[in-house]
């Protein structure tokens, strides 16, 4: 199922939005820049993804947009 979070590994943006995160791509990147959402990892020149562990931790204790 698309809205399930795997135990480990990486999640691409297309798996995060809209399946796991209730906001837009623009909001996701604003939150990354503000430090209120985990930063992604560059896996290769054209591939960026988030560590599942980081996303799971954020989902347990989400930081609202704009909070630092």
Backbone as CSV, one residue per row, in Angstrom:
resi,resn,N_x,N_y,N_z,CA_x,CA_y,CA_z,C_x,C_y,C_z
1,UNK,0.837,-1.174,0.000,0.000,0.000,0.000,0.884,1.241,0.000
2,UNK,0.474,2.278,-0.701,1.312,3.455,-0.871,1.490,4.277,0.406
3,UNK,0.553,4.232,1.332,0.662,5.067,2.523,1.364,4.376,3.683
4,UNK,1.931,3.200,3.462,2.682,2.519,4.506,4.132,2.991,4.484
5,UNK,4.704,3.160,5.658,6.104,3.567,5.778,6.929,2.302,5.983
6,UNK,7.935,2.069,5.138,8.767,0.886,5.327,9.553,0.960,6.634
7,UNK,10.107,-0.144,7.066,10.879,-0.188,8.306,12.187,0.586,8.202
8,UNK,12.826,0.534,7.054,14.115,1.198,6.862,14.256,1.566,5.393
9,UNK,15.262,2.357,5.112,15.522,2.730,3.732,15.286,4.203,3.496
10,UNK,14.844,4.514,2.286,14.656,5.896,1.876,13.292,6.068,1.238
11,UNK,12.750,7.282,1.353,11.481,7.628,0.728,11.689,8.806,-0.215
12,UNK,11.229,8.670,-1.439,11.280,9.766,-2.388,10.119,10.716,-2.114
13,UNK,10.205,11.919,-2.626,9.163,12.912,-2.424,7.805,12.412,-2.892
14,UNK,7.776,11.667,-3.982,6.508,11.151,-4.512,5.833,10.161,-3.560
15,UNK,6.570,9.556,-2.646,5.987,8.666,-1.629,5.544,9.452,-0.398
16,UNK,6.159,10.614,-0.179,5.788,11.430,0.976,4.492,12.193,0.737
17,UNK,4.414,12.853,-0.417,3.268,13.715,-0.738,2.505,13.082,-1.881
18,UNK,1.248,12.848,-1.790,0.305,13.179,-0.734,0.026,12.029,0.226
19,UNK,0.768,10.924,0.116,0.426,9.716,0.869,0.697,9.804,2.367
20,UNK,1.790,10.460,2.760,2.139,10.508,4.180,2.044,11.896,4.784
21,UNK,2.246,12.916,3.969,2.278,14.290,4.484,1.091,15.088,3.964
22,UNK,0.411,15.810,4.860,-0.809,16.525,4.465,-0.552,17.936,3.947
23,UNK,0.566,18.148,3.252,0.842,19.478,2.723,1.508,19.385,1.366
24,UNK,1.707,20.531,0.744,2.212,20.589,-0.626,3.732,20.430,-0.690
25,UNK,4.211,20.226,-1.903,5.646,20.144,-2.154,6.337,21.443,-1.741
26,UNK,5.721,22.572,-2.062,6.313,23.866,-1.697,6.456,23.986,-0.183
27,UNK,5.438,23.555,0.556,5.502,23.606,2.019,6.579,22.667,2.545
28,UNK,6.705,21.484,1.954,7.747,20.550,2.360,9.122,21.215,2.276
29,UNK,9.423,21.828,1.143,10.737,22.443,0.955,10.928,23.679,1.829
30,UNK,9.852,24.413,2.104,9.948,25.535,3.050,10.309,25.019,4.446
31,UNK,9.697,23.913,4.825,9.973,23.326,6.134,11.395,22.777,6.214
32,UNK,11.883,22.185,5.130,13.266,21.688,5.108,14.218,22.868,5.299
33,UNK,13.980,23.960,4.546,14.852,25.141,4.672,14.780,25.765,6.064
34,UNK,13.600,25.722,6.685,13.425,26.294,8.023,13.969,25.370,9.115
35,UNK,14.290,24.138,8.760,14.787,23.190,9.748,13.700,22.523,10.560
36,UNK,12.450,22.612,10.102,11.336,22.000,10.826,10.919,20.653,10.251
37,UNK,11.591,20.211,9.182,11.401,18.888,8.620,12.782,18.375,8.262
38,UNK,13.036,17.085,8.412,14.374,16.554,8.140,14.838,16.866,6.711
39,UNK,16.108,17.106,6.574,16.698,17.353,5.260,16.842,16.039,4.506
40,UNK,16.666,16.076,3.206,16.848,14.860,2.409,18.323,14.544,2.213
41,UNK,18.564,13.370,1.678,19.911,12.901,1.378,20.016,12.773,-0.140
42,UNK,21.113,13.251,-0.706,21.332,13.093,-2.146,21.935,11.709,-2.370
43,UNK,21.194,10.846,-3.058,21.655,9.487,-3.310,22.476,9.396,-4.585
44,UNK,22.187,10.273,-5.540,22.964,10.365,-6.778,22.690,11.735,-7.389
45,UNK,23.223,11.993,-8.553,23.081,13.312,-9.181,21.618,13.714,-9.360
46,UNK,20.749,12.785,-9.641,19.354,13.129,-9.877,18.373,12.553,-8.881
47,UNK,18.876,11.989,-7.779,17.993,11.315,-6.821,18.206,11.867,-5.415
48,UNK,17.126,12.420,-4.867,17.118,12.912,-3.497,16.014,12.171,-2.754
49,UNK,16.296,11.753,-1.520,15.295,11.011,-0.744,15.503,11.296,0.740
50,UNK,14.498,10.940,1.521,14.551,11.117,2.969,14.761,9.773,3.626
51,UNK,15.556,9.751,4.698,15.729,8.528,5.482,14.411,8.211,6.188
52,UNK,13.997,6.968,6.103,12.756,6.540,6.743,12.806,6.842,8.241
53,UNK,13.943,6.610,8.860,14.075,6.844,10.299,13.813,8.304,10.649
54,UNK,14.302,9.230,9.819,14.093,10.663,10.064,12.616,11.037,9.911
55,UNK,11.969,10.483,8.895,10.547,10.781,8.663,9.704,10.197,9.788
56,UNK,10.013,8.973,10.202,9.272,8.357,11.319,9.405,9.201,12.596
57,UNK,10.609,9.663,12.899,10.826,10.485,14.088,10.026,11.781,14.002
58,UNK,10.021,12.410,12.833,9.258,13.648,12.653,7.765,13.380,12.806
59,UNK,7.290,12.256,12.292,5.864,11.937,12.381,5.422,11.738,13.831
60,UNK,6.325,11.265,14.687,5.990,11.094,16.106,5.880,12.438,16.808
61,UNK,6.773,13.366,16.455,6.796,14.687,17.072,6.959,15.753,16.000
62,UNK,5.897,15.994,15.206,6.016,16.960,14.110,6.281,18.374,14.622
63,UNK,7.122,19.069,13.894,7.426,20.465,14.194,6.608,21.319,13.244
64,UNK,5.785,22.217,13.758,4.961,23.033,12.880,5.826,23.937,11.986
65,UNK,5.303,24.248,10.826,6.009,25.126,9.888,6.319,26.457,10.555
66,UNK,7.530,26.894,10.381,7.939,28.192,10.892,8.517,28.138,12.296
67,UNK,8.321,27.040,13.013,8.911,26.938,14.353,10.366,26.533,14.232
68,UNK,11.186,27.063,15.103,12.606,26.715,15.038,13.107,26.168,16.356
